[in-house]
Amino acid sequence: MDFLEPAFMQRALLAAVLVGITAPAVGIYLVQRRQALMGDGIGHVAMTGVGLGFLMNTNPVWMATLVAVVGAVTMELIRAYGKTRGDLALALLFYGGMAGGVLLINLSPTGSNANLSSFLFGSLSTVSAEDVTTISILAGFVLLVTVGLRRQLFAVSQDEEFARVTGLPVRFLNLLIAITAAVTVTVAMRVVGLLLVSALMVIPVAAAQQLSRSFKATFALAVLIGTGVTLSGTITSYYQDVPPGATIVLLAIGVFIALALLAAPLARRRAKAAEQATADCDARSVPATRRPADDVKV
């Protein structure tokens, strides 16, 4: 347990737990909406916020949160109202965000490519006490939304038209999902990195879906997987001196593959059981006077 002795590892592990909980908590709604790559796009936009933070000598996490929220709202509006040119507008937004971040951080007197790399791929040693406080506040907001409004968000993610008919504020909830995803990206960027955070939002959910059928079970299992891989990846990164973001994502992929292999025979058993149950039901529904055996003359 010597990895708990350094102060920076204590901060990194706390941040990892918060990331492991919040990323799948938001990702489950993005997967339901078929927007698995939304986190990746927000990560590109958040790079401009990081660059602005260094240029203006302010906290990069808060500035990245502000810019990411603006970018996420813009993305949602383009999705809702964009027609044939929507994909082009999103591409300009993504690539412009990445280019702006690289340019701004190099223009700032305190920024460097090393600073940018820690935000792109994650870094244990750069998680400060101020970052932990910021991440804790943002993670609290994410959990308040994703857990407190889970029924409404699930309804909107499953079928917007049905949710609108039932009287739910669909436009507001869509924007809330986008904002929550943006906040989650900035929560995770110190541990996983902006370029890999989307994977942590999606892969634990996909892995959980291999075994679970209900939304509640998938949510709980995805959070458990996310927390497990972030903690394991952070500890492995400390001992092996490898990038934490890449390690966490590869562990998540490994869990997905293992659960997919485990789920295959279980799915076959369930299918056979369902077929047998259907056959038994059909046999019981046939009247005794009409059974073929009764019509045979000896």
Secondary structure, DSSP 8 states (H G I E B T S, - for coil): -GGGSSHHHHHHHHHHHHHHHHHHHHHHHHHHTT-TTHHHHHHHHHHHHHHHHHHTTS-HHHHHHHHHHHHHHHHHHHHHH--TTHHHHHHHHHHHHHHHHHHHHHHSSS--HHHHHHHHH--STT--HHHHHHHHHHHHHHHHHHHHTHHHHHHHHH-HHHHHHTT--HHHHHHHHHHHHHHHHHHHTTTT-TTTHHHHHHHHHHHHHTT--SHHHHHHHHHHHHHHHHHHHHHHHHHHT--HHHHHHHHHHHHHHHHHHHHHHHHHHHHHHHHHHHHHHHHHHS-GGG-HHHH---
